[in-house]
């Protein structure tokens, strides 16, 4: 690990994760061969990066250090992260910057819509930082972004990955009324790991959030995901599947947790590809329309292709 000391600037650089600075290093085991990816260096990647920067946008692909960024950006697939690059939560697994965010950019919905058009996206994924500082948690901004994309790119399908809107009355209703095609909210881990991994969230609140989406608009696909390798037991993962199916969630993603820095939660173990295949088989038997489970699975990885499969699966079941 290299430490860079700024001896020139008179203004100290604020650490990306100030709440983690004084934590002892958490050491993860070496990565196995199946989790390694190539560094991005293609023309498609460069073109996507240029469009993102020209429109002043933030992507979760960059902020969260996604291992699939090279593959996705080469295909001009990017997940836009709205409402800034600073999160009010401080989850132990996440590499997004933490602190007090700035004011919302009023024109951001139009910028996202313009970038969607320039990239020629048939399916776009919009996520955000947590904005506990806002009265509605950013729900109105989500809704405005959905409407802007509909106006600029009427044939593009829209998937959103939202915060939990904890203690934000009326927020979920506002987002659902904007009618995204897919509503995703990740549980991230099993209930027993929440206090350590996701201390600002509440497991059953997140389950109920997903259930309420279906109650308000059954036509919207619902989706959720977890990471494994954080110390969970197999039976706990299976219970999460049951909880999500009780909320009528359509799509489940399961991926390997990767440690962003040594100040973040350690990887307790690397789950093998065979174990992921086993989780996928079990999840399908529990009734999910779509399941993606692999070491490099992430919420928005192959989202466009998966949306087409979701539609086909719903049609096949006559729902």
N, C-alpha and C positions, 0 to 999 in steps of 0.2 A: 504494500500500500504506500502511495506517495502523498506526502503532505506539502501543500504549496503555501508559503508564507508571503503575504503582500507587504513589502517593505517600502513601497512608494506611495500608495494612496493614503491620504489622511483620514478617509472615512472607512471605518472597519466594515468588512464584508459580512453581511448577516448570514449565518449558517442556514442551509436549506431546511434542516430539521433541528431547530434550537432545543426542542424538548428532549432530544436524544443525545445531545453532545456529551453529557456527563455519564451516560450509560457505559458500563463495561462492554468491550467487544464481545459479540456473540459469534462463535466460529462454527461454520457449517462444514459438513463433509465435502470432499472433492466431487465435482460434477461427473456423473457417468457419461459415457459416449452418447447415449440416446438423448441427452438434453442439450447438446451443443449445436449452435447454428453459425452460419457464415456471416461475416460483417457485410452490411449493405453497400453495394458499389455499382449498381446498374443505372442505365439511362432513365428507366421508368422511375426509380427511386428519386433520382435527382430532379426530374420534372415535377413529381408530386411535392417534394420539399419546396421547390420554387413557388408553386401555386399557394401552398400553405403560408409561406413567409410573406409573399406579395399581398395577401389578404389579411395579414396581421392576426392569424389564427393560432390557437393553441391546440395541440393534439395530445390525447392520452398516450398515443403510441410513443411519443418522445418523453413526456413527463413521467410516465410510469416505467420507462425502460423496457418496453415490450420486446421479447425476443423475436417476434414475428414481423418486426417493422420492415425489414428488407424485402420479405416475400410480399407483404400487403402493399407497400408503397410502390413496388415494381409494377403492380397491377393497377395502380392509381386508386387504391382503397385506403382511406384514412378515417380514423375515428376522431371527430372534432370534440374538443373539451371546452364548453362554454363557461362564462362567468368568471374568467380569469384562471391564473395558474397557481393560486394559493388557497389551500383548504383550511377550514376552521377545525377540522378533526385532526387527530394525531395517531392514526392506526399504526400498529407495530409492524405491519407488513408493507406499507405503501410508500412509494418513492416520490409522490407528489409533494411539492413544497407546502409547509404548514406555517400558519400565522394569521394575521388579520388581513383579509382581502381588501382590495380597493373598490371603488364604485363600479357598477355595471356599465359596460359599453352599450349605449342605447342602440347603435347601429349594428351590433354584432349579429343579430338574426339575419340581416340582409347580407352581411359579409359571408356568413356560412352558406346561405343560399347561392350566392355568386360562386363560391368555391365549388359547391356541389355541381353547379352547371359546368364550370370549366373542366372539372375532372370527369364529367360525363357519367356520374354515378347513377346506376339503376336502383341502388339500395344504399342509404346513408345511415350511419350510426352517430348519434349525438349523446355525449355524456357530459358530466360536469363535476367540479369540486363540490364538497359540502359547503353550503352557505348558511350556517346557523345564525349569522349576523342579520340576515334578511327576514322580514316578517313572514314571508311566504316560502322561505327556503329556496327562492329562485323559480318557483312554479310558473309565474307569469312569463318569465324569460324563456323557459322551456316552451311554453305554449306559443309565444311569439315566433320563436325559431321554427317550430313545426309549420306555422301558418306561412312564414316567409318562404320556406322550401316548397310548400304546396303551390304557392303563387308563381315562383320562378321555375320550378321543375315539377309540373303536375303529374308526371308518370313515375317519378321516383318514390319508392317505398321508404318509410321512415321508421327507424328503430331507435328508441331512447333507452339509455342506461342511467337511471336516476338515483339520487340520494334517498334516504329513508323518510324525509320530511317529518322528522320526529318533532312532535309538539307544534306542528304547523297546520292548524285547523283550516280546512278548505283547500289546501294546496293540491292534494291528490286529485280532487274533483276538477280543478282547473286544468291540470295536465291531461287527464283522461278526456275531457271535453274537446280538446284539440285533436283527438283521434289519431295518435300514432298507430302504425301498423303492428309494431312490437313494443311491449313495455317490459323492460328488463330492470330488475333490481337484484343485486347479488347478495346472498347471505354470507359469502366469503369463507365461512368455516362452521364447524359444528358448535352447538350451544355451550359445551363445556370449555371451549377455548375463547369465548367472547371476552371475558374479563382481561385476558392477556393480549389477544390479537386485535379485537375490535371494541375497546372499552367504551366508546361513545355511543354505541348502538345497542339495540335490544332485539334479540333473536325473534321473539314472538310478535313484536311490532312489525318486523320485516315480513314475516309470514302473512300476517293480517293485511299488510299493505298490498301484497300480491293478490290475496283473495278478494279484496275490495275492488281491484281493477276489474276482475271477472264479473263481480256483482253489478258494477256500473255499466260495463260494456263487454258482453261475452264474445263479441267479434274480434276484439284485440287479442293477439297472441301474447302470452306472458312467458317470461323467461327468467331464470336465475342460475347462479353458478357458485361453486365453492372451489377453494384450493385445498390440496392435500399435501402432506409432508410437514404439517404444523404440530404434530403430536396427537392427532385424532386416532380413534380406533375404528376398525371396519364397521362394527355394528352401529357406531354413531353416524357414519356416512349413510348407511342404509336407512336409519331413522330420519335423517334429513330428507331423503327421497320420499319417504312416506308423508312427512309434514308438507312437502311441496305439492304432492299429489292431492292431499286433503284440501289444498288451496286451489286446485285445478290448474296448476302451472303446466304449460305445454312443453317447455324446452329446458333441459338441464345441461349445463357445462361443468366439467370437472377437469382441472389442470394442476400441474405441479407448482407449488410455491417456490419461488426463487428469491433469495435474499438480496435486496438492492445494495446494502452496505453492511458493514459489521456492527453498526449501531441498531440495525433492524433485527427483528425476530430471526433466530437461526432456523435453518432447514433441519428438521429433526431426522428426516430420512427422505431418500428419493424413491418414490413409488415406481415400480417396474411397469413397462408397457403391458405385460400380461395382466397385472392387477387392474390397470385402467380398462383393459378390454373386458375384464370380469365385471367391473362397475357398470360399464355400458350395457352389457347383456342384462344384468339385474334391473337396471333402470327401465329398459324397454318392457320388461315383464310387469313392471309396476304401472305402466300405462302412459308414459311420456310420449308425445308425438315425435320429438326429436331429442337425441342425446349425442353430445360430443364429449368424449373422455379420452385424453391422451396427455403425455407429459407437457406438450406445448400448446394445449388447448387454452384459449383465452376468450373472453366474452364476445368480442367482435371479430374473431378470426373466422374467415370464410362466411361472414354474416349474410352476404348476398345469396350465395349458393344455398346456405341453410334455410333462408327464408323461402326459397322456391320449394325446398323439400318439406318445410312446414305446411305450406299451402297444399301440396300434393297429399301429405299424410292426413290433413283435415278432410280433404275431399274423399279420400279412400274410406274414412270412418263415417262419412255422411254427417259431419258436424257443421 
